[in-house]
Amino acid sequence: GRNYYAIQNELRFPIWKVISGTVFVEFGDVSETGFDKVLVSKGVGLRFALPPDYDIKLRLDIAQGGDEDRKMFFNFDHAF
């Protein structure tokens, strides 16, 4: 579709030394004409700071959107 909207909100918090957590929720839709529904996904994640300088993060998220099964996302480093 040519038209879309997306909103994401994320809360990050420390857990233990080099481990932090996150909870998030996202809203959005894509359409050629008008928007008729709100699609919602939500999830939780862990961030592990890696040595030697602990600036690089290992990211692990588990999310579920609507009626879909849960999905796992694994990534090295992230935006901030």
C-alpha positions as a Markdown table, in Angstrom:
| # | Residue | x | y | z |
|---|---|---|---|---|
| 1 | Gly | 0.0 | 0.0 | 0.0 |
| 2 | Arg | 1.0 | 3.6 | -0.5 |
| 3 | Asn | -0.4 | 4.8 | 2.9 |
| 4 | Tyr | 0.8 | 3.6 | 6.3 |
| 5 | Tyr | 1.2 | 4.6 | 9.9 |
| 6 | Ala | 3.3 | 3.1 | 12.6 |
| 7 | Ile | 3.8 | 3.8 | 16.3 |
| 8 | Gln | 6.3 | 2.1 | 18.5 |
| 9 | Asn | 6.8 | 2.5 | 22.3 |
| 10 | Glu | 9.6 | 0.7 | 24.2 |
| 11 | Leu | 10.6 | 0.7 | 27.8 |
| 12 | Arg | 14.2 | -0.4 | 28.7 |
| 13 | Phe | 15.4 | -1.2 | 32.2 |
| 14 | Pro | 18.5 | -2.6 | 33.9 |
| 15 | Ile | 18.4 | -6.2 | 35.2 |
| 16 | Trp | 21.8 | -7.2 | 36.3 |
| 17 | Lys | 25.3 | -5.7 | 35.5 |
| 18 | Val | 25.6 | -6.2 | 31.7 |
| 19 | Ile | 22.0 | -7.4 | 31.1 |
| 20 | Ser | 19.0 | -5.2 | 30.5 |
| 21 | Gly | 15.4 | -5.8 | 29.5 |
| 22 | Thr | 12.8 | -4.2 | 27.4 |
| 23 | Val | 9.0 | -4.4 | 26.9 |
| 24 | Phe | 7.5 | -2.9 | 23.7 |
| 25 | Val | 4.2 | -2.4 | 21.9 |
| 26 | Glu | 3.7 | -1.4 | 18.2 |
| 27 | Phe | 0.6 | -0.2 | 16.3 |
| 28 | Gly | 0.2 | 0.3 | 12.6 |
| 29 | Asp | -1.5 | -0.5 | 9.3 |
| 30 | Val | -0.8 | -0.3 | 5.5 |
| 31 | Ser | -3.5 | 0.5 | 3.0 |
| 32 | Glu | -4.1 | 1.7 | -0.6 |
| 33 | Thr | -7.2 | 3.6 | 0.5 |
| 34 | Gly | -8.5 | 4.2 | 4.1 |
| 35 | Phe | -7.4 | 2.6 | 7.3 |
| 36 | Asp | -10.0 | 0.2 | 8.7 |
| 37 | Lys | -8.2 | -1.6 | 11.5 |
| 38 | Val | -5.3 | -1.2 | 14.0 |
| 39 | Leu | -2.7 | -4.0 | 13.9 |
| 40 | Val | -1.0 | -4.5 | 17.3 |
| 41 | Ser | 2.2 | -6.4 | 18.2 |
| 42 | Lys | 3.8 | -6.7 | 21.6 |
| 43 | Gly | 6.8 | -8.3 | 23.1 |
| 44 | Val | 9.7 | -8.5 | 25.5 |
| 45 | Gly | 13.5 | -8.6 | 25.0 |
| 46 | Leu | 16.9 | -8.9 | 26.6 |
| 47 | Arg | 20.0 | -6.9 | 25.8 |
| 48 | Phe | 23.5 | -8.3 | 26.7 |
| 49 | Ala | 26.4 | -5.9 | 26.7 |
| 50 | Leu | 29.5 | -7.6 | 25.2 |
| 51 | Pro | 33.2 | -7.1 | 26.2 |
| 52 | Pro | 35.7 | -5.6 | 25.9 |
| 53 | Asp | 34.1 | -2.1 | 26.0 |
| 54 | Tyr | 30.4 | -3.2 | 26.5 |
| 55 | Asp | 29.2 | -0.8 | 23.8 |
| 56 | Ile | 28.1 | -3.6 | 21.5 |
| 57 | Lys | 24.8 | -5.3 | 22.5 |
| 58 | Leu | 23.5 | -8.7 | 21.7 |
| 59 | Arg | 19.7 | -8.4 | 21.3 |
| 60 | Leu | 17.0 | -11.1 | 21.7 |
| 61 | Asp | 13.3 | -10.2 | 21.3 |
| 62 | Ile | 10.2 | -12.3 | 21.4 |
| 63 | Ala | 7.1 | -10.8 | 20.0 |
| 64 | Gln | 3.5 | -11.6 | 19.0 |
| 65 | Gly | 1.3 | -9.7 | 16.5 |
| 66 | Gly | -2.4 | -10.2 | 16.4 |
| 67 | Asp | -3.4 | -13.8 | 15.9 |
| 68 | Glu | 0.1 | -14.9 | 14.7 |
| 69 | Asp | 2.4 | -17.2 | 16.5 |
| 70 | Arg | 5.3 | -15.8 | 18.6 |
| 71 | Lys | 8.4 | -14.8 | 16.6 |
| 72 | Met | 12.0 | -14.6 | 17.9 |
| 73 | Phe | 14.4 | -11.9 | 16.7 |
| 74 | Phe | 18.2 | -12.2 | 17.3 |
| 75 | Asn | 20.6 | -9.4 | 16.4 |
| 76 | Phe | 24.1 | -8.1 | 17.2 |
| 77 | Asp | 24.2 | -4.3 | 18.0 |
| 78 | His | 21.3 | -1.9 | 17.7 |
| 79 | Ala | 20.7 | 1.8 | 17.3 |
| 80 | Phe | 21.2 | 2.9 | 20.9 |
